[in-house]
Amino acid sequence: MPNAQIYWHLPILLLLVSLVYSAVRSDDWRQILTATWRWALYMVLMFLAPVFLILWFFSEIAPRWW
């Protein structure tokens, strides 16, 4: 992936969005931080990883078949 450095901000952005989302739902810091890590892990595993794999497949594997 030639321009992969543009994606370095994604983990930080994901954690910040998860932190704000969790803070809206609770006032206790322990619950906020727990929900932040849980939500960030969920987003990485259930959204970003499949999107990455699909895009990687179409950019690296699929062109060899055609």
URPECOR-V215768 format. One record per residue. N is the residue number from 1. SS is DSSP state (@ for helix, = for strand, . for the rest). PHI is phi in whole degrees, -180 to 180 (999 if undefined). NEAR is the number of other ideal C-beta (glycine too) atoms within 10 Angstrom. Layout:
BEGIN
n=N ss=SS phi=PHI near=NEAR
n=N ss=SS phi=PHI near=NEAR
END
This chain:
BEGIN
n=1 ss=. phi=999 near=11
n=2 ss=. phi=-66 near=4
n=3 ss=. phi=-110 near=6
n=4 ss=@ phi=-72 near=7
n=5 ss=@ phi=-66 near=8
n=6 ss=@ phi=-73 near=8
n=7 ss=@ phi=-98 near=11
n=8 ss=. phi=-65 near=8
n=9 ss=. phi=-79 near=10
n=10 ss=@ phi=-61 near=11
n=11 ss=@ phi=-62 near=12
n=12 ss=@ phi=-67 near=9
n=13 ss=@ phi=-62 near=9
n=14 ss=@ phi=-63 near=18
n=15 ss=@ phi=-66 near=15
n=16 ss=@ phi=-66 near=13
n=17 ss=@ phi=-64 near=14
n=18 ss=@ phi=-65 near=22
n=19 ss=@ phi=-64 near=17
n=20 ss=@ phi=-65 near=11
n=21 ss=@ phi=-60 near=15
n=22 ss=@ phi=-71 near=19
n=23 ss=@ phi=-69 near=15
n=24 ss=@ phi=-68 near=8
n=25 ss=@ phi=-91 near=10
n=26 ss=. phi=-152 near=13
n=27 ss=. phi=-113 near=7
n=28 ss=. phi=-86 near=9
n=29 ss=@ phi=-63 near=9
n=30 ss=@ phi=-64 near=8
n=31 ss=@ phi=-67 near=13
n=32 ss=@ phi=-63 near=18
n=33 ss=@ phi=-69 near=15
n=34 ss=@ phi=-64 near=13
n=35 ss=@ phi=-67 near=18
n=36 ss=@ phi=-63 near=20
n=37 ss=@ phi=-64 near=13
n=38 ss=@ phi=-64 near=12
n=39 ss=@ phi=-67 near=18
n=40 ss=@ phi=-64 near=20
n=41 ss=@ phi=-64 near=12
n=42 ss=@ phi=-62 near=11
n=43 ss=@ phi=-65 near=16
n=44 ss=@ phi=-68 near=15
n=45 ss=@ phi=-76 near=10
n=46 ss=@ phi=-99 near=9
n=47 ss=@ phi=-123 near=11
n=48 ss=@ phi=-69 near=15
n=49 ss=@ phi=-64 near=11
n=50 ss=@ phi=-63 near=10
n=51 ss=@ phi=-63 near=9
n=52 ss=@ phi=-60 near=13
n=53 ss=@ phi=-64 near=10
n=54 ss=@ phi=-65 near=10
n=55 ss=@ phi=-65 near=11
n=56 ss=@ phi=-64 near=12
n=57 ss=@ phi=-59 near=10
n=58 ss=@ phi=-72 near=10
n=59 ss=@ phi=-92 near=10
n=60 ss=@ phi=-110 near=10
n=61 ss=@ phi=-92 near=9
n=62 ss=@ phi=-60 near=10
n=63 ss=@ phi=-61 near=8
n=64 ss=@ phi=-72 near=6
n=65 ss=@ phi=-82 near=5
n=66 ss=. phi=-101 near=4
END
